[in-house]
Amino acid sequence: MDVLISVFLVLHFVGIVVLLGGYLTQVKAMNQGTARFSPLMLRGALAMLGTGVLLVALNKADDQSLNSVKLAVKLAVLVVILGLVYVKRDEERVDKALFSAVPALVVVNILIATLWS
């Protein structure tokens, strides 16, 4: 079970990297005011959601102690990220503040995961 949890944890990290990588590909466009949410960013966010749910299920099946409040907050932050990326994905231009909110929320999610004990 530990190997399976580790595999999905790595895939969860890959989802984070894909989401942030999609953001980084648009930084130059953001400075010009033409940034948009790429399909890569949506796929990264969906990967984070899917692997996160699987990680919770696998840890629960392995009788690990889980902090439900922490997981609920992380899920809420991820739902906001997914909502922003999904709703604005077809727009030609995305406001700089909204576009910059996504990596900020990803960092918040990472900080919650690592610092909330």
N, CA, C and O atoms as CSV, one atom per row, in Angstrom:
chain,resi,resn,atom,element,x,y,z
A,1,MET,N,N,0.826,-1.196,0.000
A,1,MET,CA,C,0.000,0.000,0.000
A,1,MET,C,C,0.870,1.259,0.000
A,1,MET,O,O,0.516,2.268,-0.610
A,2,ASP,N,N,2.009,1.189,0.689
A,2,ASP,CA,C,2.894,2.351,0.761
A,2,ASP,C,C,3.433,2.737,-0.611
A,2,ASP,O,O,3.582,3.920,-0.917
A,3,VAL,N,N,3.723,1.737,-1.433
A,3,VAL,CA,C,4.226,2.014,-2.780
A,3,VAL,C,C,3.149,2.713,-3.598
A,3,VAL,O,O,3.438,3.670,-4.316
A,4,LEU,N,N,1.915,2.245,-3.495
A,4,LEU,CA,C,0.807,2.849,-4.238
A,4,LEU,C,C,0.576,4.294,-3.795
A,4,LEU,O,O,0.350,5.175,-4.625
A,5,ILE,N,N,0.634,4.530,-2.500
A,5,ILE,CA,C,0.482,5.890,-1.984
A,5,ILE,C,C,1.607,6.781,-2.505
A,5,ILE,O,O,1.371,7.927,-2.887
A,6,SER,N,N,2.821,6.255,-2.518
A,6,SER,CA,C,3.963,7.031,-3.021
A,6,SER,C,C,3.818,7.356,-4.502
A,6,SER,O,O,4.156,8.459,-4.933
A,7,VAL,N,N,3.317,6.402,-5.282
A,7,VAL,CA,C,3.114,6.632,-6.720
A,7,VAL,C,C,2.109,7.756,-6.935
A,7,VAL,O,O,2.342,8.652,-7.747
A,8,PHE,N,N,0.990,7.713,-6.209
A,8,PHE,CA,C,-0.016,8.756,-6.389
A,8,PHE,C,C,0.441,10.098,-5.823
A,8,PHE,O,O,0.012,11.149,-6.299
A,9,LEU,N,N,1.305,10.072,-4.814
A,9,LEU,CA,C,1.863,11.322,-4.304
A,9,LEU,C,C,2.757,11.977,-5.358
A,9,LEU,O,O,2.712,13.192,-5.556
A,10,VAL,N,N,3.565,11.162,-6.029
A,10,VAL,CA,C,4.402,11.691,-7.113
A,10,VAL,C,C,3.523,12.238,-8.234
A,10,VAL,O,O,3.814,13.302,-8.780
A,11,LEU,N,N,2.454,11.527,-8.583
A,11,LEU,CA,C,1.539,12.014,-9.624
A,11,LEU,C,C,0.842,13.303,-9.194
A,11,LEU,O,O,0.551,14.165,-10.023
A,12,HIS,N,N,0.577,13.430,-7.896
A,12,HIS,CA,C,-0.007,14.667,-7.368
A,12,HIS,C,C,0.972,15.828,-7.569
A,12,HIS,O,O,0.576,16.924,-7.967
A,13,PHE,N,N,2.244,15.574,-7.291
A,13,PHE,CA,C,3.278,16.592,-7.515
A,13,PHE,C,C,3.402,16.935,-8.994
A,13,PHE,O,O,3.620,18.094,-9.349
A,14,VAL,N,N,3.263,15.937,-9.851
A,14,VAL,CA,C,3.304,16.184,-11.300
A,14,VAL,C,C,2.156,17.107,-11.696
A,14,VAL,O,O,2.346,18.002,-12.519
A,15,GLY,N,N,0.970,16.906,-11.127
A,15,GLY,CA,C,-0.161,17.793,-11.400
A,15,GLY,C,C,0.143,19.227,-11.003
A,15,GLY,O,O,-0.212,20.163,-11.719
A,16,ILE,N,N,0.800,19.401,-9.859
A,16,ILE,CA,C,1.193,20.740,-9.417
A,16,ILE,C,C,2.171,21.360,-10.409
A,16,ILE,O,O,2.038,22.525,-10.781
A,17,VAL,N,N,3.149,20.571,-10.832
A,17,VAL,CA,C,4.158,21.068,-11.774
A,17,VAL,C,C,3.517,21.430,-13.107
A,17,VAL,O,O,3.871,22.446,-13.705
A,18,VAL,N,N,2.585,20.618,-13.578
A,18,VAL,CA,C,1.909,20.900,-14.852
A,18,VAL,C,C,1.102,22.194,-14.744
A,18,VAL,O,O,1.139,23.026,-15.651
A,19,LEU,N,N,0.378,22.365,-13.641
A,19,LEU,CA,C,-0.412,23.586,-13.451
A,19,LEU,C,C,0.493,24.814,-13.401
A,19,LEU,O,O,0.219,25.812,-14.069
A,20,LEU,N,N,1.556,24.751,-12.626
A,20,LEU,CA,C,2.465,25.895,-12.536
A,20,LEU,C,C,3.255,26.089,-13.825
A,20,LEU,O,O,3.575,27.220,-14.190
A,21,GLY,N,N,3.570,25.000,-14.517
A,21,GLY,CA,C,4.253,25.111,-15.807
A,21,GLY,C,C,3.387,25.811,-16.835
A,21,GLY,O,O,3.880,26.616,-17.625
A,22,GLY,N,N,2.086,25.506,-16.825
A,22,GLY,CA,C,1.158,26.202,-17.715
A,22,GLY,C,C,1.108,27.687,-17.416
A,22,GLY,O,O,1.004,28.510,-18.326
A,23,TYR,N,N,1.184,28.028,-16.135
A,23,TYR,CA,C,1.228,29.439,-15.750
A,23,TYR,C,C,2.511,30.095,-16.266
A,23,TYR,O,O,2.476,31.187,-16.832
A,24,LEU,N,N,3.637,29.418,-16.064
A,24,LEU,CA,C,4.924,30.000,-16.457
A,24,LEU,C,C,5.026,30.214,-17.963
A,24,LEU,O,O,5.718,31.128,-18.411
A,25,THR,N,N,4.347,29.382,-18.748
A,25,THR,CA,C,4.377,29.583,-20.199
A,25,THR,C,C,3.621,30.840,-20.610
A,25,THR,O,O,3.795,31.328,-21.727
A,26,GLN,N,N,2.789,31.366,-19.724
A,26,GLN,CA,C,1.969,32.534,-20.041
A,26,GLN,C,C,2.453,33.817,-19.373
A,26,GLN,O,O,1.815,34.860,-19.520
A,27,VAL,N,N,3.556,33.764,-18.648
A,27,VAL,CA,C,4.023,34.949,-17.915
A,27,VAL,C,C,4.331,36.101,-18.863
A,27,VAL,O,O,3.954,37.241,-18.589
A,28,LYS,N,N,5.004,35.826,-19.963
A,28,LYS,CA,C,5.320,36.892,-20.925
A,28,LYS,C,C,4.034,37.492,-21.488
A,28,LYS,O,O,3.914,38.710,-21.618
A,29,ALA,N,N,3.078,36.631,-21.819
A,29,ALA,CA,C,1.794,37.117,-22.329
A,29,ALA,C,C,1.050,37.908,-21.257
A,29,ALA,O,O,0.355,38.874,-21.573
A,30,MET,N,N,1.188,37.509,-19.991
A,30,MET,CA,C,0.524,38.229,-18.911
A,30,MET,C,C,1.059,39.655,-18.822
A,30,MET,O,O,0.296,40.596,-18.603
A,31,ASN,N,N,2.353,39.810,-18.988
A,31,ASN,CA,C,2.943,41.149,-18.942
A,31,ASN,C,C,2.470,42.016,-20.102
A,31,ASN,O,O,2.458,43.242,-19.995
A,32,GLN,N,N,2.079,41.387,-21.214
A,32,GLN,CA,C,1.554,42.118,-22.368
A,32,GLN,C,C,0.031,42.255,-22.310
A,32,GLN,O,O,-0.570,42.917,-23.157
A,33,GLY,N,N,-0.588,41.628,-21.309
A,33,GLY,CA,C,-2.034,41.712,-21.158
A,33,GLY,C,C,-2.814,40.734,-22.010
A,33,GLY,O,O,-4.016,40.916,-22.206
A,34,THR,N,N,-2.163,39.696,-22.523
A,34,THR,CA,C,-2.852,38.732,-23.389
A,34,THR,C,C,-2.822,37.317,-22.826
A,34,THR,O,O,-2.982,36.353,-23.575
A,35,ALA,N,N,-2.623,37.180,-21.531
A,35,ALA,CA,C,-2.545,35.850,-20.925
A,35,ALA,C,C,-3.903,35.164,-20.944
A,35,ALA,O,O,-4.948,35.809,-20.874
A,36,ARG,N,N,-3.860,33.856,-21.039
A,36,ARG,CA,C,-5.081,33.052,-20.974
A,36,ARG,C,C,-4.764,31.744,-20.271
A,36,ARG,O,O,-3.613,31.310,-20.231
A,37,PHE,N,N,-5.793,31.123,-19.717
A,37,PHE,CA,C,-5.611,29.832,-19.065
A,37,PHE,C,C,-5.491,28.763,-20.135
A,37,PHE,O,O,-6.381,28.609,-20.972
A,38,SER,N,N,-4.400,28.033,-20.107
A,38,SER,CA,C,-4.156,27.016,-21.127
A,38,SER,C,C,-4.793,25.691,-20.710
A,38,SER,O,O,-5.045,25.463,-19.528
A,39,PRO,N,N,-5.050,24.820,-21.689
A,39,PRO,CA,C,-5.562,23.483,-21.356
A,39,PRO,C,C,-4.618,22.726,-20.419
A,39,PRO,O,O,-5.055,21.882,-19.636
A,40,LEU,N,N,-3.335,23.030,-20.503
A,40,LEU,CA,C,-2.349,22.410,-19.626
A,40,LEU,C,C,-2.656,22.720,-18.160
A,40,LEU,O,O,-2.524,21.852,-17.297
A,41,MET,N,N,-3.059,23.937,-17.887
A,41,MET,CA,C,-3.374,24.332,-16.518
A,41,MET,C,C,-4.601,23.584,-16.011
A,41,MET,O,O,-4.640,23.166,-14.854
A,42,LEU,N,N,-5.595,23.416,-16.866
A,42,LEU,CA,C,-6.793,22.675,-16.476
A,42,LEU,C,C,-6.444,21.216,-16.204
A,42,LEU,O,O,-6.918,20.636,-15.226
A,43,ARG,N,N,-5.630,20.629,-17.051
A,43,ARG,CA,C,-5.232,19.229,-16.851
A,43,ARG,C,C,-4.442,19.056,-15.554
A,43,ARG,O,O,-4.618,18.068,-14.841
A,44,GLY,N,N,-3.583,20.009,-15.257
A,44,GLY,CA,C,-2.825,19.941,-14.008
A,44,GLY,C,C,-3.729,20.021,-12.790
A,44,GLY,O,O,-3.544,19.281,-11.823
A,45,ALA,N,N,-4.709,20.919,-12.834
A,45,ALA,CA,C,-5.640,21.056,-11.714
A,45,ALA,C,C,-6.497,19.804,-11.560
A,45,ALA,O,O,-6.754,19.360,-10.441
A,46,LEU,N,N,-6.939,19.236,-12.677
A,46,LEU,CA,C,-7.726,18.000,-12.613
A,46,LEU,C,C,-6.883,16.838,-12.098
A,46,LEU,O,O,-7.378,15.985,-11.361
A,47,ALA,N,N,-5.613,16.805,-12.484
A,47,ALA,CA,C,-4.712,15.766,-11.971
A,47,ALA,C,C,-4.534,15.912,-10.465
A,47,ALA,O,O,-4.506,14.919,-9.739
A,48,MET,N,N,-4.414,17.148,-10.001
A,48,MET,CA,C,-4.297,17.377,-8.563
A,48,MET,C,C,-5.540,16.890,-7.834
A,48,MET,O,O,-5.439,16.273,-6.774
A,49,LEU,N,N,-6.712,17.165,-8.395
A,49,LEU,CA,C,-7.961,16.739,-7.766
A,49,LEU,C,C,-8.065,15.218,-7.731
A,49,LEU,O,O,-8.342,14.628,-6.686
A,50,GLY,N,N,-7.843,14.597,-8.871
A,50,GLY,CA,C,-7.973,13.138,-8.941
A,50,GLY,C,C,-6.992,12.414,-8.038
A,50,GLY,O,O,-7.374,11.505,-7.302
A,51,THR,N,N,-5.738,12.811,-8.093
A,51,THR,CA,C,-4.737,12.141,-7.261
A,51,THR,C,C,-4.928,12.471,-5.784
A,51,THR,O,O,-4.649,11.641,-4.918
A,52,GLY,N,N,-5.399,13.674,-5.498
A,52,GLY,CA,C,-5.663,14.034,-4.107
A,52,GLY,C,C,-6.769,13.190,-3.499
A,52,GLY,O,O,-6.654,12.729,-2.363
A,53,VAL,N,N,-7.840,12.987,-4.255
A,53,VAL,CA,C,-8.943,12.142,-3.779
A,53,VAL,C,C,-8.457,10.705,-3.586
A,53,VAL,O,O,-8.792,10.057,-2.595
A,54,LEU,N,N,-7.668,10.214,-4.540
A,54,LEU,CA,C,-7.128,8.856,-4.412
A,54,LEU,C,C,-6.182,8.733,-3.219
A,54,LEU,O,O,-6.179,7.709,-2.535
A,55,LEU,N,N,-5.389,9.756,-2.967
A,55,LEU,CA,C,-4.494,9.725,-1.804
A,55,LEU,C,C,-5.274,9.659,-0.496
A,55,LEU,O,O,-4.897,8.927,0.419
A,56,VAL,N,N,-6.353,10.419,-0.407
A,56,VAL,CA,C,-7.186,10.373,0.798
A,56,VAL,C,C,-7.785,8.979,0.956
A,56,VAL,O,O,-7.765,8.412,2.048
A,57,ALA,N,N,-8.319,8.426,-0.135
A,57,ALA,CA,C,-8.936,7.097,-0.070
A,57,ALA,C,C,-7.914,6.024,0.311
A,57,ALA,O,O,-8.200,5.157,1.137
A,58,LEU,N,N,-6.733,6.083,-0.285
A,58,LEU,CA,C,-5.707,5.080,0.017
A,58,LEU,C,C,-5.212,5.196,1.454
A,58,LEU,O,O,-5.000,4.185,2.124
A,59,ASN,N,N,-5.030,6.419,1.925
A,59,ASN,CA,C,-4.595,6.597,3.312
A,59,ASN,C,C,-5.671,6.151,4.290
A,59,ASN,O,O,-5.363,5.588,5.340
A,60,LYS,N,N,-6.923,6.399,3.953
A,60,LYS,CA,C,-8.032,5.955,4.804
A,60,LYS,C,C,-8.099,4.427,4.820
A,60,LYS,O,O,-8.311,3.824,5.872
A,61,ALA,N,N,-7.919,3.805,3.656
A,61,ALA,CA,C,-7.937,2.346,3.579
A,61,ALA,C,C,-6.763,1.732,4.339
A,61,ALA,O,O,-6.851,0.599,4.812
A,62,ASP,N,N,-5.673,2.473,4.456
A,62,ASP,CA,C,-4.482,2.003,5.171
A,62,ASP,C,C,-4.553,2.346,6.660
A,62,ASP,O,O,-3.562,2.208,7.376
A,63,ASP,N,N,-5.712,2.787,7.121
A,63,ASP,CA,C,-5.949,3.151,8.526
A,63,ASP,C,C,-5.024,4.249,9.032
A,63,ASP,O,O,-4.629,4.253,10.198
A,64,GLN,N,N,-4.682,5.178,8.145
A,64,GLN,CA,C,-3.881,6.335,8.541
A,64,GLN,C,C,-4.795,7.377,9.185
A,64,GLN,O,O,-5.976,7.467,8.850
A,65,SER,N,N,-4.254,8.144,10.090
A,65,SER,CA,C,-4.994,9.231,10.715
A,65,SER,C,C,-5.022,10.420,9.753
A,65,SER,O,O,-3.978,10.864,9.274
A,66,LEU,N,N,-6.219,10.930,9.476
A,66,LEU,CA,C,-6.372,12.048,8.539
A,66,LEU,C,C,-6.986,13.243,9.256
A,66,LEU,O,O,-7.855,13.083,10.113
A,67,ASN,N,N,-6.533,14.433,8.905
A,67,ASN,CA,C,-7.087,15.671,9.434
A,67,ASN,C,C,-8.160,16.143,8.449
A,67,ASN,O,O,-7.848,16.737,7.417
A,68,SER,N,N,-9.409,15.877,8.772
A,68,SER,CA,C,-10.511,16.161,7.852
A,68,SER,C,C,-10.673,17.648,7.565
A,68,SER,O,O,-11.013,18.029,6.445
A,69,VAL,N,N,-10.432,18.485,8.558
A,69,VAL,CA,C,-10.566,19.928,8.355
A,69,VAL,C,C,-9.500,20.415,7.374
A,69,VAL,O,O,-9.792,21.195,6.467
A,70,LYS,N,N,-8.281,19.956,7.559
A,70,LYS,CA,C,-7.186,20.320,6.657
A,70,LYS,C,C,-7.509,19.886,5.231
A,70,LYS,O,O,-7.319,20.654,4.287
A,71,LEU,N,N,-7.992,18.667,5.076
A,71,LEU,CA,C,-8.326,18.159,3.745
A,71,LEU,C,C,-9.472,18.948,3.121
A,71,LEU,O,O,-9.475,19.190,1.914
A,72,ALA,N,N,-10.442,19.350,3.937
A,72,ALA,CA,C,-11.565,20.140,3.424
A,72,ALA,C,C,-11.098,21.516,2.955
A,72,ALA,O,O,-11.559,22.013,1.928
A,73,VAL,N,N,-10.189,22.128,3.702
A,73,VAL,CA,C,-9.662,23.438,3.302
A,73,VAL,C,C,-8.862,23.302,2.013
A,73,VAL,O,O,-9.002,24.125,1.108
A,74,LYS,N,N,-8.022,22.268,1.921
A,74,LYS,CA,C,-7.246,22.043,0.699
A,74,LYS,C,C,-8.167,21.804,-0.495
A,74,LYS,O,O,-7.913,22.304,-1.590
A,75,LEU,N,N,-9.232,21.041,-0.282
A,75,LEU,CA,C,-10.191,20.795,-1.359
A,75,LEU,C,C,-10.884,22.086,-1.772
A,75,LEU,O,O,-11.085,22.324,-2.963
A,76,ALA,N,N,-11.251,22.919,-0.809
A,76,ALA,CA,C,-11.907,24.188,-1.130
A,76,ALA,C,C,-10.994,25.090,-1.957
A,76,ALA,O,O,-11.443,25.719,-2.915
A,77,VAL,N,N,-9.718,25.152,-1.590
A,77,VAL,CA,C,-8.765,25.963,-2.357
A,77,VAL,C,C,-8.633,25.411,-3.773
A,77,VAL,O,O,-8.606,26.175,-4.738
A,78,LEU,N,N,-8.552,24.091,-3.901
A,78,LEU,CA,C,-8.426,23.480,-5.223
A,78,LEU,C,C,-9.682,23.690,-6.061
A,78,LEU,O,O,-9.589,23.866,-7.276
A,79,VAL,N,N,-10.848,23.675,-5.436
A,79,VAL,CA,C,-12.092,23.938,-6.174
A,79,VAL,C,C,-12.099,25.369,-6.710
A,79,VAL,O,O,-12.574,25.609,-7.821
A,80,VAL,N,N,-11.582,26.313,-5.941
A,80,VAL,CA,C,-11.475,27.697,-6.425
A,80,VAL,C,C,-10.526,27.757,-7.621
A,80,VAL,O,O,-10.820,28.420,-8.616
A,81,ILE,N,N,-9.392,27.068,-7.526
A,81,ILE,CA,C,-8.441,27.026,-8.645
A,81,ILE,C,C,-9.115,26.436,-9.880
A,81,ILE,O,O,-9.048,27.010,-10.967
A,82,LEU,N,N,-9.761,25.292,-9.705
A,82,LEU,CA,C,-10.444,24.647,-10.832
A,82,LEU,C,C,-11.535,25.538,-11.405
A,82,LEU,O,O,-11.701,25.619,-12.622
A,83,GLY,N,N,-12.274,26.205,-10.534
A,83,GLY,CA,C,-13.326,27.100,-10.997
A,83,GLY,C,C,-12.781,28.228,-11.853
A,83,GLY,O,O,-13.326,28.529,-12.915
A,84,LEU,N,N,-11.710,28.849,-11.394
A,84,LEU,CA,C,-11.097,29.937,-12.169
A,84,LEU,C,C,-10.619,29.445,-13.526
A,84,LEU,O,O,-10.912,30.053,-14.555
A,85,VAL,N,N,-9.883,28.341,-13.520
A,85,VAL,CA,C,-9.302,27.843,-14.768
A,85,VAL,C,C,-10.389,27.348,-15.714
A,85,VAL,O,O,-10.321,27.602,-16.917
A,86,TYR,N,N,-11.388,26.649,-15.188
A,86,TYR,CA,C,-12.433,26.078,-16.045
A,86,TYR,C,C,-13.335,27.161,-16.644
A,86,TYR,O,O,-13.619,27.149,-17.841
A,87,VAL,N,N,-13.777,28.085,-15.808
A,87,VAL,CA,C,-14.718,29.108,-16.280
A,87,VAL,C,C,-14.055,30.067,-17.266
A,87,VAL,O,O,-14.684,30.488,-18.237
A,88,LYS,N,N,-12.811,30.409,-17.029
A,88,LYS,CA,C,-12.123,31.400,-17.865
A,88,LYS,C,C,-11.279,30.777,-18.980
A,88,LYS,O,O,-10.543,31.494,-19.657
A,89,ARG,N,N,-11.368,29.471,-19.184
A,89,ARG,CA,C,-10.466,28.798,-20.131
A,89,ARG,C,C,-10.677,29.208,-21.576
A,89,ARG,O,O,-9.735,29.132,-22.365
A,90,ASP,N,N,-11.871,29.638,-21.956
A,90,ASP,CA,C,-12.154,29.985,-23.351
A,90,ASP,C,C,-12.006,31.470,-23.651
A,90,ASP,O,O,-12.133,31.885,-24.803
A,91,GLU,N,N,-11.742,32.265,-22.637
A,91,GLU,CA,C,-11.597,33.702,-22.865
A,91,GLU,C,C,-10.247,34.007,-23.503
A,91,GLU,O,O,-9.230,33.401,-23.165
A,92,GLU,N,N,-10.259,34.953,-24.428
A,92,GLU,CA,C,-9.024,35.329,-25.123
A,92,GLU,C,C,-8.020,35.986,-24.186
A,92,GLU,O,O,-6.811,35.792,-24.318
A,93,ARG,N,N,-8.530,36.760,-23.246
A,93,ARG,CA,C,-7.664,37.443,-22.282
A,93,ARG,C,C,-8.240,37.252,-20.888
A,93,ARG,O,O,-9.452,37.314,-20.678
A,94,VAL,N,N,-7.349,37.023,-19.956
A,94,VAL,CA,C,-7.750,36.885,-18.562
A,94,VAL,C,C,-7.102,38.021,-17.786
A,94,VAL,O,O,-5.938,38.357,-18.005
A,95,ASP,N,N,-7.870,38.605,-16.881
A,95,ASP,CA,C,-7.355,39.685,-16.051
A,95,ASP,C,C,-6.097,39.227,-15.309
A,95,ASP,O,O,-6.012,38.096,-14.831
A,96,LYS,N,N,-5.141,40.124,-15.228
A,96,LYS,CA,C,-3.850,39.802,-14.612
A,96,LYS,C,C,-4.017,39.338,-13.163
A,96,LYS,O,O,-3.321,38.427,-12.715
A,97,ALA,N,N,-4.931,39.961,-12.440
A,97,ALA,CA,C,-5.144,39.590,-11.036
A,97,ALA,C,C,-5.698,38.173,-10.918
A,97,ALA,O,O,-5.253,37.399,-10.070
A,98,LEU,N,N,-6.667,37.832,-11.766
A,98,LEU,CA,C,-7.215,36.473,-11.746
A,98,LEU,C,C,-6.168,35.458,-12.159
A,98,LEU,O,O,-6.065,34.380,-11.572
A,99,PHE,N,N,-5.396,35.807,-13.167
A,99,PHE,CA,C,-4.375,34.891,-13.658
A,99,PHE,C,C,-3.308,34.652,-12.592
A,99,PHE,O,O,-2.822,33.532,-12.434
A,100,SER,N,N,-2.949,35.695,-11.870
A,100,SER,CA,C,-1.933,35.574,-10.820
A,100,SER,C,C,-2.475,34.899,-9.565
A,100,SER,O,O,-1.702,34.427,-8.731
A,101,ALA,N,N,-3.793,34.851,-9.427
A,101,ALA,CA,C,-4.383,34.205,-8.257
A,101,ALA,C,C,-4.142,32.699,-8.263
A,101,ALA,O,O,-4.032,32.084,-7.202
A,102,VAL,N,N,-4.059,32.103,-9.445
A,102,VAL,CA,C,-3.917,30.648,-9.526
A,102,VAL,C,C,-2.609,30.164,-8.891
A,102,VAL,O,O,-2.660,29.302,-8.014
A,103,PRO,N,N,-1.444,30.675,-9.292
A,103,PRO,CA,C,-0.232,30.180,-8.626
A,103,PRO,C,C,-0.183,30.555,-7.145
A,103,PRO,O,O,0.387,29.821,-6.337
A,104,ALA,N,N,-0.776,31.686,-6.790
A,104,ALA,CA,C,-0.818,32.064,-5.375
A,104,ALA,C,C,-1.634,31.045,-4.580
A,104,ALA,O,O,-1.245,30.657,-3.478
A,105,LEU,N,N,-2.761,30.617,-5.138
A,105,LEU,CA,C,-3.584,29.614,-4.463
A,105,LEU,C,C,-2.893,28.252,-4.422
A,105,LEU,O,O,-3.058,27.503,-3.460
A,106,VAL,N,N,-2.130,27.933,-5.448
A,106,VAL,CA,C,-1.362,26.682,-5.431
A,106,VAL,C,C,-0.336,26.722,-4.301
A,106,VAL,O,O,-0.162,25.739,-3.581
A,107,VAL,N,N,0.336,27.850,-4.149
A,107,VAL,CA,C,1.313,27.996,-3.061
A,107,VAL,C,C,0.612,27.900,-1.709
A,107,VAL,O,O,1.139,27.282,-0.784
A,108,VAL,N,N,-0.565,28.503,-1.586
A,108,VAL,CA,C,-1.339,28.394,-0.346
A,108,VAL,C,C,-1.645,26.929,-0.057
A,108,VAL,O,O,-1.515,26.480,1.082
A,109,ASN,N,N,-2.050,26.187,-1.078
A,109,ASN,CA,C,-2.358,24.771,-0.897
A,109,ASN,C,C,-1.122,23.982,-0.463
A,109,ASN,O,O,-1.216,23.094,0.384
A,110,ILE,N,N,0.020,24.303,-1.036
A,110,ILE,CA,C,1.266,23.629,-0.653
A,110,ILE,C,C,1.622,23.964,0.798
A,110,ILE,O,O,2.035,23.089,1.559
A,111,LEU,N,N,1.459,25.230,1.172
A,111,LEU,CA,C,1.755,25.631,2.549
A,111,LEU,C,C,0.818,24.950,3.537
A,111,LEU,O,O,1.252,24.535,4.612
A,112,ILE,N,N,-0.454,24.831,3.190
A,112,ILE,CA,C,-1.401,24.121,4.055
A,112,ILE,C,C,-0.959,22.670,4.221
A,112,ILE,O,O,-0.972,22.131,5.327
A,113,ALA,N,N,-0.569,22.047,3.118
A,113,ALA,CA,C,-0.171,20.637,3.166
A,113,ALA,C,C,1.065,20.421,4.032
A,113,ALA,O,O,1.167,19.416,4.735
A,114,THR,N,N,1.994,21.355,3.982
A,114,THR,CA,C,3.267,21.134,4.673
A,114,THR,C,C,3.317,21.716,6.086
A,114,THR,O,O,3.972,21.149,6.960
A,115,LEU,N,N,2.648,22.817,6.318
A,115,LEU,CA,C,2.779,23.487,7.612
A,115,LEU,C,C,1.666,23.171,8.601
A,115,LEU,O,O,1.869,23.288,9.810
A,116,TRP,N,N,0.500,22.774,8.119
A,116,TRP,CA,C,-0.624,22.476,9.006
A,116,TRP,C,C,-0.440,21.060,9.536
A,116,TRP,O,O,-0.526,20.092,8.781
A,117,SER,N,N,-0.186,20.945,10.831
A,117,SER,CA,C,0.047,19.603,11.382
A,117,SER,C,C,-1.106,19.105,12.211
A,117,SER,O,O,-1.053,17.994,12.738
